Amino acid sequence: MRSRAARFTFGAVAWIAFGAAAYFLSQSEKHIAQMQAALRAFDLHAREASDALADLRASQQAYVAAGQGVAFWTGKVATTVETAAATIAALGRATTSAGARSALDEASRTLAEFSAVDQRARDYLKTEQPLMAADVVFTEGGETAVKAARQVEDARLAEHQALDASEAARRTEEAQALAAAAALAAVVIALLLPAGKIAESGLEGASAADTPAAAGTSWLAEAARAAGAPPPAAPAAAGDELLLRGNVEDPAPYVPSRPAGPVLRAAAQLCTDFGRVSDLEELRTLLARAADVMDASGLVVWLGDRAGGDLRPVLAHGYSPQTIARMPNVPRAANNAAAAAYRAGKLQIVLARPGSASGAIVAPLLSSEGCIGALSAEIRGGGETSDSVQALATIFAAHLAGVRATTPEASERRTAGSAGI
């Protein structure tokens, strides 16, 4: 894109997207912190209410204990009932979930029942019927106090569950905002830095016979030649099976744990560097940085062709040379995630197996001619279900597909021109 005004406009759009995403993430984190502070205050008042109810039970039982002053304990019970009622009412005003509010309403009614039971016990004591008073205190009074305490605890648990659900929803929105900003940045960078710009500067003065462009190749094709054809009969190792196995499932919700800001900045810088790559060694370095941003323990670039040839591992990061040498070619019709991404041109997710294997993401390498390969990533800690990690894999795969010296059609034209046709 040569228009300075257009470049400025697209650059401004990218910065505005970054700013909006950063502002949203900041406000969202502040809201989550406020909710957590409110929950801590709710927990404190819930414990105070539970302690007051426990004191009620013990104080009421002192009515019929030998050597105790009934007048003192009846006054203490009355004061404690008022304290517990005020605390439960304050909890009801502070709660944010319907379940907690319902439990606290029941606790208030139960406390009112306790007051009625306490009045009966006092009446029996006034008429000098201590046995009847003891029966009321140790059966109805004790059970009512315990029931009210249990209802307060139910309200506390319901409030925790409501906060967890709200926080999970906020985290999902943050991941979506990050993915949207990263995708927009990738589009803007792709418009500002065309994929063929790097290769065109290196083609001046070179003949059709001694340049990669004349042969219709790319840096990925150069990596394929350097890697060579692996032994077709070699079995896949345990690590390779993770990246190639089938059983692609729908991912479950996942809450990303890494801060969004640093990941977004690193992804944006990587997108820029992908547009500037000039040799295979730089591409390997960028692959290692991409693995770090995605929190991937290993990455493999699989290259096929637009005619549907077998996928070959041409670049890898995080695996030993022996493991890479044992990676077999993957037929297009194979029953695994890499082949599925190659055939369908869509992102594939392989969920982690509990106690055994990590999860994986396979993103197709899409060019103007169709799907030419795939990028497989072995993800740590269940991150394959993260929207942001999936978006990063898609972005990096798009840039890897774009790191090409020229298209086959352009190569044929250059080759014909060099031959004097």
C-alpha positions as CSV (number, residue, x, y, z in Angstrom):
1,M,0.0,0.0,0.0
2,R,1.7,3.2,-1.2
3,S,-0.9,5.9,-0.2
4,R,0.5,7.7,2.9
5,A,-3.0,8.8,4.0
6,A,-4.3,5.2,3.8
7,R,-1.3,3.9,5.7
8,F,-1.8,6.5,8.4
9,T,-5.5,5.7,8.6
10,F,-5.0,2.0,9.0
11,G,-2.2,2.6,11.5
12,A,-4.5,4.9,13.5
13,V,-7.2,2.3,13.5
14,A,-4.8,-0.3,14.9
15,W,-3.7,2.0,17.7
16,I,-7.3,2.9,18.5
17,A,-8.1,-0.8,18.7
18,F,-5.1,-1.4,21.0
19,G,-6.2,1.5,23.2
20,A,-9.8,0.4,23.4
21,A,-8.8,-3.2,24.3
22,A,-6.4,-1.9,26.9
23,Y,-9.0,0.4,28.4
24,F,-11.6,-2.4,28.5
25,L,-9.1,-4.8,30.1
26,S,-8.2,-2.2,32.8
27,Q,-11.8,-1.4,33.6
28,S,-12.7,-5.1,33.7
29,E,-9.9,-5.9,36.1
30,K,-11.0,-3.0,38.4
31,H,-14.6,-4.3,38.4
32,I,-13.3,-7.8,39.2
33,A,-11.2,-6.4,42.1
34,Q,-14.3,-4.5,43.4
35,M,-16.4,-7.7,43.3
36,Q,-13.7,-9.6,45.2
37,A,-13.4,-6.9,47.9
38,A,-17.2,-7.0,48.3
39,L,-17.1,-10.8,48.6
40,R,-14.5,-10.6,51.4
41,A,-16.6,-8.1,53.3
42,F,-19.6,-10.4,52.8
43,D,-17.6,-13.4,54.2
44,L,-16.7,-11.4,57.2
45,H,-20.3,-10.4,58.1
46,A,-21.5,-14.0,57.4
47,R,-19.0,-15.3,60.0
48,E,-20.2,-12.6,62.4
49,A,-23.8,-13.8,61.9
50,S,-22.8,-17.5,62.4
51,D,-20.9,-16.6,65.6
52,A,-23.9,-14.7,66.9
53,L,-26.2,-17.7,66.2
54,A,-23.8,-20.0,68.0
55,D,-23.8,-17.6,71.0
56,L,-27.6,-17.7,71.0
57,R,-27.7,-21.4,71.3
58,A,-25.2,-21.5,74.2
59,S,-26.8,-18.6,76.0
60,Q,-30.2,-20.1,75.8
61,Q,-29.0,-23.4,77.2
62,A,-27.7,-21.5,80.2
63,Y,-31.3,-20.8,81.2
64,V,-31.6,-24.3,82.7
65,A,-28.0,-24.8,83.8
66,A,-27.5,-25.1,87.6
67,G,-26.1,-22.1,89.3
68,Q,-26.7,-19.6,86.4
69,G,-28.6,-16.4,86.7
70,V,-31.6,-16.5,84.4
71,A,-32.0,-12.8,84.3
72,F,-28.5,-12.3,82.9
73,W,-28.8,-14.9,80.2
74,T,-32.2,-13.8,79.0
75,G,-30.9,-10.3,78.6
76,K,-27.9,-11.6,76.7
77,V,-30.1,-13.7,74.4
78,A,-32.3,-10.7,73.6
79,T,-29.3,-8.5,72.7
80,T,-27.7,-11.3,70.6
81,V,-30.9,-11.9,68.7
82,E,-31.0,-8.2,67.8
83,T,-27.3,-8.3,66.7
84,A,-27.8,-11.4,64.5
85,A,-31.0,-10.0,62.9
86,A,-29.2,-6.7,62.0
87,T,-26.2,-8.6,60.6
88,I,-28.4,-10.9,58.5
89,A,-30.4,-7.8,57.2
90,A,-27.1,-6.2,56.2
91,L,-26.0,-9.3,54.4
92,G,-29.3,-9.3,52.5
93,R,-28.7,-5.7,51.3
94,A,-25.1,-6.5,50.2
95,T,-25.8,-9.7,48.3
96,T,-25.8,-9.8,44.5
97,S,-27.2,-13.2,43.8
98,A,-30.8,-14.4,44.0
99,G,-29.7,-17.7,45.7
100,A,-28.0,-15.9,48.5
101,R,-30.9,-13.4,49.0
102,S,-33.3,-16.3,49.3
103,A,-31.2,-18.1,51.8
104,L,-30.9,-15.0,53.9
105,D,-34.6,-14.4,53.8
106,E,-35.1,-17.9,55.2
107,A,-32.5,-17.2,57.9
108,S,-34.4,-14.1,59.0
109,R,-37.6,-16.1,59.3
110,T,-35.8,-18.9,61.2
111,L,-34.4,-16.3,63.6
112,A,-37.9,-15.0,64.2
113,E,-38.9,-18.6,65.0
114,F,-36.1,-18.8,67.5
115,S,-37.4,-15.6,69.2
116,A,-40.8,-17.3,69.6
117,V,-39.2,-20.5,71.0
118,D,-37.1,-18.4,73.4
119,Q,-40.3,-16.7,74.6
120,R,-41.9,-20.0,75.4
121,A,-38.9,-21.2,77.3
122,R,-39.0,-18.0,79.4
123,D,-42.7,-18.5,80.1
124,Y,-42.0,-22.0,81.4
125,L,-39.3,-20.6,83.7
126,K,-41.6,-17.9,85.0
127,T,-44.2,-20.6,85.9
128,E,-41.4,-22.7,87.6
129,Q,-41.5,-25.5,85.0
130,P,-37.7,-26.0,84.4
131,L,-38.2,-29.4,82.8
132,M,-40.5,-28.1,80.1
133,A,-38.2,-25.1,79.6
134,A,-35.2,-27.5,79.2
135,D,-37.1,-29.6,76.7
136,V,-37.9,-26.5,74.5
137,V,-34.3,-25.1,74.8
138,F,-32.5,-28.3,73.9
139,T,-34.8,-29.4,71.1
140,E,-36.6,-26.6,69.4
141,G,-34.2,-23.8,70.4
142,G,-31.0,-25.6,69.5
143,E,-32.4,-26.9,66.2
144,T,-33.6,-23.5,65.2
145,A,-30.3,-21.8,65.9
146,V,-28.4,-24.5,63.9
147,K,-30.9,-24.2,61.0
148,A,-30.4,-20.4,60.8
149,A,-26.6,-20.8,60.9
150,R,-26.8,-23.3,58.0
151,Q,-28.9,-20.9,56.0
152,V,-26.3,-18.2,56.4
153,E,-23.6,-20.5,55.2
154,D,-25.8,-21.4,52.2
155,A,-26.0,-17.7,51.4
156,R,-22.2,-17.4,51.6
157,L,-21.6,-20.3,49.2
158,A,-24.2,-18.9,46.8
159,E,-22.5,-15.6,46.8
160,H,-19.1,-17.3,46.0
161,Q,-20.6,-19.2,43.1
162,A,-22.2,-16.0,41.7
163,L,-18.8,-14.2,41.9
164,D,-17.0,-17.1,40.2
165,A,-19.6,-17.1,37.3
166,S,-19.3,-13.3,36.9
167,E,-15.5,-13.4,36.9
168,A,-15.5,-16.2,34.4
169,A,-17.8,-14.2,32.1
170,R,-15.5,-11.1,32.5
171,R,-12.4,-13.2,31.7
172,T,-14.1,-14.5,28.5
173,E,-14.9,-11.0,27.4
174,E,-11.3,-9.9,28.0
175,A,-10.1,-12.8,25.9
176,Q,-12.5,-11.9,23.1
177,A,-11.4,-8.3,23.2
178,L,-7.7,-9.3,23.0
179,A,-8.4,-11.7,20.2
180,A,-10.4,-9.0,18.3
181,A,-7.6,-6.4,18.7
182,A,-4.9,-8.9,17.7
183,A,-6.9,-10.0,14.6
184,L,-7.5,-6.3,13.6
185,A,-3.8,-5.7,14.1
186,A,-2.9,-8.6,11.9
187,V,-5.2,-7.4,9.1
188,V,-3.7,-3.9,9.3
189,I,-0.1,-5.2,9.3
190,A,-1.0,-7.4,6.3
191,L,-2.2,-4.4,4.5
192,L,0.7,-2.2,5.4
193,L,3.4,-4.8,4.8
194,P,2.6,-6.9,1.8
195,A,4.1,-10.4,1.9
196,G,5.9,-10.1,-1.4
197,K,7.7,-6.8,-0.5
198,I,10.7,-8.5,1.1
199,A,11.3,-10.9,-1.6
200,E,11.0,-8.4,-4.4
201,S,14.0,-6.3,-3.0
202,G,16.2,-9.4,-3.2
203,L,15.3,-10.3,-6.8
204,E,17.0,-7.4,-8.6
205,G,19.9,-8.5,-10.7
206,A,19.4,-12.2,-10.0
207,S,18.9,-14.8,-12.7
208,A,15.9,-17.2,-12.9
209,A,18.1,-20.2,-12.3
210,D,19.8,-19.2,-9.0
211,T,17.1,-17.5,-6.9
212,P,14.3,-19.0,-4.9
213,A,11.7,-16.7,-6.5
214,A,12.6,-18.0,-10.0
215,A,11.9,-21.5,-8.8
216,G,8.5,-20.5,-7.2
217,T,9.8,-21.2,-3.7
218,S,9.4,-19.6,-0.3
219,W,11.3,-19.5,3.0
220,L,9.0,-22.4,4.0
221,A,9.9,-24.3,0.9
222,E,13.6,-23.6,1.6
223,A,13.0,-25.1,5.1
224,A,11.4,-28.1,3.4
225,R,14.5,-28.7,1.3
226,A,16.8,-28.3,4.3
227,A,14.7,-30.7,6.3
228,G,14.7,-33.4,3.6
229,A,12.2,-36.2,3.3
230,P,11.8,-38.1,6.5
231,P,11.9,-42.0,6.5
232,P,8.4,-43.0,5.4
233,A,8.3,-46.1,7.6
234,A,9.4,-44.4,10.8
235,P,6.7,-44.6,13.6
236,A,5.5,-41.5,15.4
237,A,7.0,-40.9,18.8
238,A,4.8,-40.2,21.9
239,G,5.1,-36.4,21.4
240,D,4.3,-36.6,17.7
241,E,1.2,-38.6,18.5
242,L,-0.2,-35.7,20.5
243,L,0.1,-33.3,17.5
244,L,-1.2,-35.8,15.0
245,R,-3.9,-37.8,16.8
246,G,-7.5,-37.5,16.0
247,N,-10.3,-37.2,18.5
248,V,-10.9,-33.5,17.8
249,E,-13.5,-32.3,20.3
250,D,-15.3,-29.1,21.1
251,P,-13.3,-27.2,23.8
252,A,-14.6,-26.4,27.2
253,P,-14.5,-22.9,28.6
254,Y,-11.1,-21.8,29.9
255,V,-10.1,-18.8,31.8
256,P,-6.7,-17.5,30.7
257,S,-4.2,-16.8,33.5
258,R,-1.6,-14.7,31.7
259,P,-2.0,-10.9,31.7
260,A,-3.5,-9.7,28.5
261,G,-1.4,-6.5,28.0
262,P,2.0,-8.2,27.6
263,V,0.7,-10.9,25.4
264,L,-1.0,-8.4,23.1
265,R,2.2,-6.3,22.8
266,A,4.3,-9.4,22.1
267,A,1.8,-10.6,19.5
268,A,1.8,-7.2,17.8
269,Q,5.6,-7.1,17.7
270,L,5.7,-10.7,16.3
271,C,3.2,-9.7,13.5
272,T,5.5,-6.9,12.5
273,D,8.6,-9.1,12.6
274,F,6.9,-11.7,10.4
275,G,6.4,-9.1,7.8
276,R,10.2,-8.2,7.9
277,V,11.7,-11.8,7.9
278,S,14.4,-12.2,5.3
279,D,16.0,-15.6,5.9
280,L,15.3,-19.0,7.4
281,E,17.3,-18.4,10.6
282,E,15.1,-15.4,11.4
283,L,12.0,-17.5,10.8
284,R,13.2,-20.1,13.3
285,T,13.7,-17.3,15.9
286,L,10.2,-16.0,15.3
287,L,8.8,-19.5,15.7
288,A,10.5,-19.7,19.1
289,R,9.0,-16.4,20.1
290,A,5.6,-17.4,18.9
291,A,5.8,-20.5,21.1
292,D,6.5,-18.4,24.1
293,V,3.6,-16.0,23.4
294,M,1.2,-19.0,23.0
295,D,2.7,-20.8,26.0
296,A,3.4,-23.7,23.7
297,S,6.0,-26.4,24.6
298,G,6.4,-27.2,20.9
299,L,5.5,-25.9,17.4
300,V,5.8,-27.7,14.1
301,V,5.2,-26.1,10.6
302,W,3.8,-28.7,8.2
303,L,4.1,-27.9,4.5
304,G,2.1,-29.6,1.7
305,D,1.0,-28.0,-1.5
306,R,-2.1,-26.7,-3.2
307,A,-2.5,-30.0,-5.0
308,G,-3.0,-31.9,-1.7
309,G,0.4,-33.6,-1.3
310,D,1.4,-35.1,2.0
311,L,2.3,-32.8,4.9
312,R,6.0,-32.7,5.8
313,P,7.5,-31.2,8.9
314,V,9.8,-28.4,7.7
315,L,10.3,-26.3,10.7
316,A,10.0,-27.1,14.4
317,H,10.6,-25.6,17.8
318,G,10.7,-27.4,21.2
319,Y,11.6,-30.9,19.9
320,S,14.9,-32.7,19.8
321,P,16.5,-33.4,16.4
322,Q,15.8,-37.1,17.0
323,T,12.1,-36.5,17.6
324,I,11.9,-34.3,14.5
325,A,13.6,-37.0,12.4
326,R,11.0,-39.5,13.5
327,M,8.1,-37.4,12.5
328,P,6.4,-39.1,9.5
329,N,4.7,-37.5,6.5
330,V,1.0,-37.0,7.0
331,P,-1.3,-37.9,4.1
332,R,-4.1,-35.5,3.4
333,A,-6.7,-38.3,4.2
334,A,-5.2,-39.2,7.5
335,N,-7.4,-39.4,10.6
336,N,-5.7,-36.8,12.7
337,A,-5.9,-33.1,13.6
338,A,-3.1,-32.0,11.2
339,A,-4.7,-33.7,8.2
340,A,-8.2,-32.4,9.2
341,A,-6.9,-28.8,9.3
342,Y,-5.1,-29.3,5.9
343,R,-8.3,-30.7,4.3
344,A,-10.9,-28.4,5.7
345,G,-8.7,-25.2,6.1
346,K,-10.1,-24.7,9.6
347,L,-8.7,-24.6,13.1
348,Q,-8.6,-27.9,14.9
349,I,-8.5,-28.4,18.7
350,V,-7.1,-31.5,20.5
351,L,-8.1,-31.5,24.2
352,A,-5.6,-32.6,26.8
353,R,-5.9,-36.1,28.2
354,P,-6.1,-36.0,32.0
355,G,-2.8,-37.3,33.5
356,S,-1.2,-38.2,30.2
357,A,-0.9,-35.8,27.2
358,S,-1.1,-32.1,26.7
359,G,-3.6,-30.5,24.4
360,A,-2.8,-29.1,20.9
361,I,-4.0,-26.6,18.4
362,V,-3.6,-27.0,14.6
363,A,-4.1,-23.9,12.4
364,P,-4.2,-24.2,8.6
365,L,-1.7,-22.2,6.5
366,L,-4.0,-20.5,4.0
367,S,-2.8,-18.7,0.9
368,S,-4.5,-17.4,-2.2
369,E,-4.2,-20.8,-3.8
370,G,-5.8,-22.6,-0.9
371,C,-4.5,-24.5,2.2
372,I,-0.7,-25.2,1.8
373,G,0.0,-26.7,5.2
374,A,-0.6,-26.4,8.9
375,L,0.9,-25.0,12.1
376,S,0.6,-27.4,15.1
377,A,1.2,-26.3,18.7
378,E,1.5,-28.4,21.8
379,I,-0.1,-26.2,24.5
380,R,0.6,-26.4,28.2
381,G,-1.9,-26.4,31.1
382,G,-5.2,-26.7,29.1
383,G,-4.6,-23.5,27.2
384,E,-5.8,-25.1,24.0
385,T,-9.3,-24.1,25.1
386,S,-8.4,-20.4,25.4
387,D,-10.0,-18.1,22.8
388,S,-6.9,-15.9,22.9
389,V,-4.5,-18.8,22.3
390,Q,-6.6,-20.0,19.4
391,A,-6.6,-16.5,17.9
392,L,-2.8,-16.3,18.3
393,A,-2.4,-19.6,16.5
394,T,-4.6,-18.4,13.6
395,I,-2.7,-15.1,13.4
396,F,0.7,-16.8,13.3
397,A,-0.4,-19.4,10.8
398,A,-1.6,-16.6,8.5
399,H,1.7,-14.9,8.7
400,L,3.6,-18.1,8.1
401,A,1.5,-18.7,5.0
402,G,2.3,-15.1,3.9
403,V,6.1,-15.5,4.3
404,R,6.5,-16.4,0.7
405,A,8.9,-15.0,-1.9
406,T,6.3,-15.1,-4.6
407,T,3.3,-17.0,-5.9
408,P,3.8,-19.8,-8.4
409,E,2.1,-17.8,-11.1
410,A,4.5,-14.9,-10.6
411,S,7.5,-17.3,-10.6
412,E,6.4,-18.8,-13.9
413,R,6.3,-15.3,-15.4
414,R,9.8,-14.5,-14.1
415,T,11.2,-17.8,-15.3
416,A,9.6,-17.2,-18.8
417,G,11.1,-13.7,-18.9
418,S,14.6,-14.9,-18.0
419,A,14.4,-17.5,-20.7
420,G,13.6,-14.9,-23.3
421,I,10.1,-16.1,-23.9
